[in-house]
């Protein structure tokens, strides 16, 4: 397996603890082993460890009290910490009274929140691990990324192996883990909802239509979306509404899964070439994932919205408070009709930058709109030249 240098930077001052969140298989445990090789590790995927600490959370304090001072000078890693939420009271006590520091690693904060788990009241910084990003790969293969996704093991596998791994990931993890954690009690209904993501992904979310198709009520659909967001499996991109207008959509949101390959499996999509509607949708999703990872890894933490009028004019991504507008087009030649959404947004909000990310070969400027090949856009993004 090819080794990839991850872009996440966890640089913790003395006595500083941290949470590291991220979906399974994004590489959190591998990253921690590489960057904190001398740390003590408690992995709660081990059933014996999980059972012992669930029964007696004080074991953590008792075991650490017997460790040598040198071993405790490094952050103590608690992996899959969401499985033992009661442990966090012990963690807080050890931080406050013994000056220990921890890295609390997990794939979901939902169980902690719902169980009123102690999230340490600001004593731990928050980091997030995403699937691979373009900056971490020497020569990104776009079609491979769109079909196999950017979860490290999936992207780095041969095509047929990656497909089998993606199917297994969706069936064995995305559904089973949600049920195993007790996050959704009506298994058939949640399964139907999950399957519905294949056609509703990246579109305006209509809770009533999805509820009708799944045989449940709209309130339950909202709860299911919240489960996916709390378990870091997706995000809602909200409409941009800096100014009230009857002509602009301000209520319907768009849901995107955390990985473009996972979305492709759910929608039974395979993209043979860099053209067409399916390529355009996946390409848009891919650019969103790059923007999210950049925002987190660089600690910029800007908001990402979309903008759309009731007549259908649209801009895919509005960053911050409207400073940057980005439209994604899966075409190798952008024509004037594809500029209308950006032009309308520019007239109404006057962003500092308006960009079309596309498959053209050379960058150009058309009436203050920067038309950028995707490789140049991503290079500029990670080089801090976009934001």
Buried (B, 14 or more C-beta within 10 A) or exposed (E): EEEBEBBBEBEBEEEBBBBBBBBBBBBBBBBBEEBBEEBBBBEBEEEEBBEBBBEEBEBBBEEBEEEEEEEBEBBBBBBBBBBBBBBBBBBBBBBEEEEBBBBBBBBBBBBBEEEEBBBBEEBBBEBBBBBBBBBBBEEBEBBBBBBBBBBBBBBBBEEEEBBEBBEEBBEEBBBEBBBEBEBBEBEEBBBBBBBBBBEBBBEBBBBEEBBEBBEBBBEBBEBBBEBBBBBBBBBEBBBBEEEEEEEBBBEBBBBBBBBBBBBBBBBEBEBEEBEEEBBBBBBBBBBBBBBBBBBBBBEEEBEBBBBBBEEEBBBBBBBBEBBBBBBBBBBEEBEEEBBEBBBBBBEBBEBEBBBBBBBBEEBEEBEEBBBBBBBBBBBBBBEEEBB
